[in-house]
């Protein structure tokens, strides 16, 4: 299983959270917001800030806060096209929560 740092993933990439290491305060806050091991996450916008989607929730975070989060990539063809439901929809970017 290949693991990547979540903050290094490119826009549109989808993966499953496999590990969460880092400062306990930041990790606790990310857990409260739904970033849990085993959850699927998609990069909506790469860069700073980074916008990611977990389920129906979009989060806006600084990349350095995701440094200890590892993901295993998912083949997008297995998602049945669901990854494109919000693709390119910038209306959600303004509603993303900030850490």
C-alpha positions as a Markdown table, in Angstrom:
| # | Residue | x | y | z |
|---|---|---|---|---|
| 1 | Unk | 0.0 | 0.0 | 0.0 |
| 2 | Unk | 1.5 | 3.3 | -1.1 |
| 3 | Unk | 1.1 | 6.2 | 1.4 |
| 4 | Unk | 1.4 | 9.9 | 0.5 |
| 5 | Unk | 1.3 | 13.0 | 2.7 |
| 6 | Unk | -2.1 | 14.6 | 2.2 |
| 7 | Unk | -0.6 | 18.0 | 1.8 |
| 8 | Unk | 1.4 | 16.8 | -1.2 |
| 9 | Unk | -1.6 | 15.4 | -3.2 |
| 10 | Unk | -2.6 | 17.2 | -6.3 |
| 11 | Unk | -6.0 | 18.8 | -7.1 |
| 12 | Unk | -8.7 | 16.1 | -7.7 |
| 13 | Unk | -6.7 | 13.3 | -6.0 |
| 14 | Unk | -8.8 | 11.0 | -3.8 |
| 15 | Unk | -7.5 | 8.8 | -1.0 |
| 16 | Unk | -8.2 | 7.1 | 2.2 |
| 17 | Unk | -6.7 | 8.4 | 5.4 |
| 18 | Unk | -4.3 | 5.8 | 6.8 |
| 19 | Unk | -2.4 | 7.6 | 9.5 |
| 20 | Unk | -2.5 | 10.8 | 11.5 |
| 21 | Unk | 0.6 | 12.0 | 13.2 |
| 22 | Unk | 1.6 | 15.5 | 14.4 |
| 23 | Unk | 0.8 | 18.1 | 17.1 |
| 24 | Unk | -2.0 | 16.8 | 19.3 |
| 25 | Unk | -4.0 | 20.1 | 19.2 |
| 26 | Unk | -4.0 | 20.1 | 15.4 |
| 27 | Unk | -4.8 | 16.4 | 15.1 |
| 28 | Unk | -7.6 | 16.7 | 17.7 |
| 29 | Unk | -9.2 | 19.6 | 15.7 |
| 30 | Unk | -8.9 | 17.7 | 12.4 |
| 31 | Unk | -10.5 | 14.7 | 14.0 |
| 32 | Unk | -13.4 | 16.9 | 15.3 |
| 33 | Unk | -13.9 | 18.1 | 11.7 |
| 34 | Unk | -14.2 | 14.6 | 10.3 |
| 35 | Unk | -10.7 | 13.7 | 9.2 |
| 36 | Unk | -10.6 | 10.2 | 10.6 |
| 37 | Unk | -8.5 | 7.2 | 9.7 |
| 38 | Unk | -10.4 | 5.2 | 7.1 |
| 39 | Unk | -12.3 | 8.2 | 5.7 |
| 40 | Unk | -12.1 | 9.0 | 2.1 |
| 41 | Unk | -10.8 | 12.5 | 1.3 |
| 42 | Unk | -10.6 | 14.4 | -2.0 |
| 43 | Unk | -8.4 | 17.5 | -2.8 |
| 44 | Unk | -10.8 | 20.1 | -4.2 |
| 45 | Unk | -8.1 | 22.8 | -4.5 |
| 46 | Unk | -4.4 | 22.3 | -3.9 |
| 47 | Unk | -2.2 | 25.2 | -2.6 |
| 48 | Unk | -2.5 | 27.4 | 0.3 |
| 49 | Unk | -5.1 | 27.2 | 1.7 |
| 50 | Unk | -5.9 | 23.7 | 0.6 |
| 51 | Unk | -9.6 | 22.8 | 0.2 |
| 52 | Unk | -10.5 | 19.2 | 0.8 |
| 53 | Unk | -13.7 | 17.2 | 0.9 |
| 54 | Unk | -14.6 | 14.5 | 3.5 |
| 55 | Unk | -18.1 | 13.2 | 2.8 |
| 56 | Unk | -20.4 | 16.2 | 2.3 |
| 57 | Unk | -18.1 | 18.5 | 4.2 |
| 58 | Unk | -15.5 | 20.8 | 2.7 |
| 59 | Unk | -12.6 | 22.0 | 4.8 |
| 60 | Unk | -10.2 | 24.8 | 4.2 |
| 61 | Unk | -6.8 | 24.2 | 5.9 |
| 62 | Unk | -3.2 | 25.3 | 5.7 |
| 63 | Unk | -1.0 | 22.6 | 4.1 |
| 64 | Unk | 1.4 | 22.6 | 7.1 |
| 65 | Unk | -1.5 | 21.4 | 9.3 |
| 66 | Unk | -1.8 | 18.3 | 7.1 |
| 67 | Unk | 1.8 | 17.4 | 7.2 |
| 68 | Unk | 1.3 | 14.4 | 9.4 |
| 69 | Unk | -1.7 | 13.1 | 7.6 |
| 70 | Unk | -1.0 | 10.1 | 5.3 |
| 71 | Unk | -3.4 | 8.8 | 2.6 |
| 72 | Unk | -3.5 | 5.8 | 0.4 |
| 73 | Unk | -4.6 | 6.8 | -3.2 |
| 74 | Unk | -7.9 | 5.5 | -4.6 |
| 75 | Unk | -8.4 | 4.6 | -8.3 |
| 76 | Unk | -11.1 | 7.2 | -9.4 |
| 77 | Unk | -12.7 | 4.7 | -11.7 |
| 78 | Unk | -13.8 | 2.8 | -8.6 |
| 79 | Unk | -15.9 | 5.7 | -7.4 |
| 80 | Unk | -18.5 | 5.5 | -10.2 |
| 81 | Unk | -18.1 | 9.1 | -11.2 |
| 82 | Unk | -19.0 | 10.5 | -7.7 |
| 83 | Unk | -15.7 | 12.4 | -7.5 |
| 84 | Unk | -16.9 | 14.7 | -10.3 |
| 85 | Unk | -20.1 | 15.8 | -8.6 |
| 86 | Unk | -18.5 | 18.9 | -7.1 |
| 87 | Unk | -15.6 | 19.2 | -9.5 |
| 88 | Unk | -15.0 | 22.8 | -10.6 |
| 89 | Unk | -17.8 | 24.1 | -8.3 |
| 90 | Unk | -16.2 | 27.2 | -6.8 |
| 91 | Unk | -19.5 | 28.1 | -5.0 |
| 92 | Unk | -18.5 | 25.7 | -2.2 |
| 93 | Unk | -15.0 | 27.2 | -1.8 |
| 94 | Unk | -16.4 | 30.2 | 0.0 |
| 95 | Unk | -18.4 | 28.1 | 2.4 |
| 96 | Unk | -15.4 | 25.9 | 3.4 |
| 97 | Unk | -14.6 | 26.0 | 7.1 |
| 98 | Unk | -11.3 | 27.2 | 8.3 |
| 99 | Unk | -9.1 | 25.5 | 10.9 |
